Amino acid sequence: MSLPNCLIGVSMSKRKKNGPEKPEIEKQTDYYKLKTKAVDDLVNADESNSPEVSEEELRAYRSGPRLKIADWVKLLFIKAWFAGAVCFFFVWGLGGYLSGTLDLLLVTGMALGIVTDLMVNPVLRFFERTPGANSRYMMFPKKGYVSFPLNILYGYVVLFLIYGLYNVINLAIVSVTGAVDAAPPLGVEPVLFGVFYLGFDMLLIKGKHLLLGLFHRGAEKPAQ
């Protein structure tokens, strides 16, 4: 066979080999087009173009422990835990370094307000299933520079109530038992402090919602 005939044969064999590969190349091209479209849809997804998904379907894909704990129990535990941590680090930690009770109360009240604004409320917002769902557990739910001093003032209010409750309990114990020891019968410790804080905090928040409800009902009531 001459050299030109060999070249023609080689080129024809290449065409035969390249022929079946064309559908495969088109298939891969379509595959990557689909992938590119999926990425574009994911990048451009928002609330306006996303399909509605039921809560039952969302729960089916959520993973977690079999022992289900109600969300409100978790949120109340978080608030009590942070208050107990403030008691541990400030009341116990600084009790031996500050000269008087007033100084200790000033530092502890400020710590309660700062922790509430910078730590507790952001954690409550993090656990929200929908925006604003956990606002009912906060005295000042709106984020901003104004909430910081308000939460500090609120921390002093709750601390004053806790301090008064400890005094009432200790006076009641002394009156019943007749103990005259220098140390109070019921000392301050983190667990009970956190429980007292949670009780007064939720009581004040409940009172705020009650007053706001009465105000809104009064404003909506037509004048006679």
Solvent accessible surface area in square Angstrom, and as a share of the most:
residue,aa,sasa,rsa
1,M,188,0.84
2,S,58,0.37
3,L,131,0.65
4,P,83,0.52
5,N,79,0.41
6,C,50,0.30
7,L,113,0.56
8,I,99,0.50
9,G,37,0.35
10,V,78,0.45
11,S,47,0.30
12,M,99,0.44
13,S,46,0.30
14,K,120,0.51
15,R,181,0.66
16,K,148,0.63
17,K,145,0.61
18,N,89,0.46
19,G,42,0.41
20,P,98,0.61
21,E,93,0.42
22,K,131,0.55
23,P,81,0.51
24,E,85,0.38
25,I,103,0.52
26,E,95,0.43
27,K,132,0.56
28,Q,93,0.42
29,T,61,0.36
30,D,77,0.40
31,Y,116,0.44
32,Y,138,0.52
33,K,129,0.55
34,L,124,0.62
35,K,103,0.44
36,T,79,0.46
37,K,124,0.53
38,A,59,0.45
39,V,87,0.50
40,D,69,0.36
41,D,78,0.40
42,L,141,0.70
43,V,113,0.65
44,N,98,0.50
45,A,54,0.42
46,D,76,0.40
47,E,170,0.76
48,S,102,0.66
49,N,95,0.49
50,S,51,0.33
51,P,115,0.72
52,E,172,0.77
53,V,74,0.42
54,S,59,0.38
55,E,72,0.32
56,E,111,0.50
57,E,86,0.38
58,L,74,0.37
59,R,133,0.48
60,A,80,0.62
61,Y,180,0.68
62,R,108,0.39
63,S,114,0.73
64,G,51,0.49
65,P,100,0.63
66,R,238,0.87
67,L,141,0.70
68,K,153,0.65
69,I,93,0.47
70,A,47,0.36
71,D,61,0.32
72,W,141,0.49
73,V,58,0.33
74,K,85,0.36
75,L,4,0.02
76,L,36,0.18
77,F,132,0.55
78,I,25,0.13
79,K,8,0.03
80,A,19,0.15
81,W,141,0.50
82,F,27,0.11
83,A,3,0.02
84,G,9,0.09
85,A,21,0.16
86,V,5,0.03
87,C,0,0.00
88,F,98,0.41
89,F,135,0.56
90,F,61,0.25
91,V,23,0.13
92,W,133,0.47
93,G,35,0.34
94,L,56,0.28
95,G,35,0.34
96,G,76,0.74
97,Y,180,0.68
98,L,54,0.27
99,S,114,0.74
100,G,34,0.33
101,T,76,0.44
102,L,122,0.61
103,D,56,0.29
104,L,32,0.16
105,L,43,0.22
106,L,91,0.45
107,V,54,0.31
108,T,1,0.00
109,G,0,0.00
110,M,94,0.42
111,A,7,0.05
112,L,3,0.01
113,G,0,0.00
114,I,56,0.29
115,V,24,0.14
116,T,15,0.08
117,D,21,0.11
118,L,106,0.53
119,M,95,0.42
120,V,7,0.04
121,N,3,0.02
122,P,53,0.33
123,V,43,0.24
124,L,0,0.00
125,R,54,0.20
126,F,163,0.68
127,F,97,0.41
128,E,39,0.18
129,R,147,0.54
130,T,84,0.49
131,P,132,0.83
132,G,44,0.42
133,A,33,0.25
134,N,12,0.06
135,S,35,0.22
136,R,138,0.50
137,Y,19,0.07
138,M,3,0.01
139,M,27,0.12
140,F,56,0.23
141,P,40,0.25
142,K,172,0.73
143,K,156,0.66
144,G,47,0.45
145,Y,209,0.80
146,V,108,0.62
147,S,10,0.06
148,F,73,0.30
149,P,66,0.42
150,L,64,0.32
151,N,2,0.01
152,I,26,0.13
153,L,109,0.54
154,Y,16,0.06
155,G,1,0.01
156,Y,62,0.23
157,V,73,0.42
158,V,0,0.00
159,L,10,0.05
160,F,147,0.61
161,L,55,0.27
162,I,2,0.01
163,Y,87,0.33
164,G,28,0.27
165,L,52,0.26
166,Y,11,0.04
167,N,61,0.32
168,V,94,0.54
169,I,46,0.24
170,N,19,0.10
171,L,127,0.63
172,A,51,0.40
173,I,58,0.29
174,V,55,0.32
175,S,88,0.57
176,V,126,0.73
177,T,92,0.53
178,G,52,0.50
179,A,38,0.30
180,V,141,0.81
181,D,111,0.58
182,A,115,0.90
183,A,71,0.55
184,P,80,0.50
185,P,64,0.40
186,L,45,0.23
187,G,39,0.38
188,V,57,0.33
189,E,57,0.26
190,P,22,0.14
191,V,116,0.66
192,L,48,0.24
193,F,4,0.02
194,G,1,0.01
195,V,82,0.47
196,F,31,0.13
197,Y,12,0.05
198,L,34,0.17
199,G,43,0.42
200,F,39,0.16
201,D,2,0.01
202,M,51,0.23
203,L,118,0.58
204,L,55,0.27
205,I,2,0.01
206,K,142,0.60
207,G,27,0.26
208,K,45,0.19
209,H,70,0.31
210,L,107,0.53
211,L,121,0.60
212,L,83,0.41
213,G,21,0.21
214,L,94,0.47
215,F,139,0.58
216,H,100,0.45
217,R,145,0.53
218,G,50,0.48
219,A,74,0.57
220,E,138,0.62
221,K,138,0.58
222,P,107,0.67
223,A,107,0.83
224,Q,211,0.94
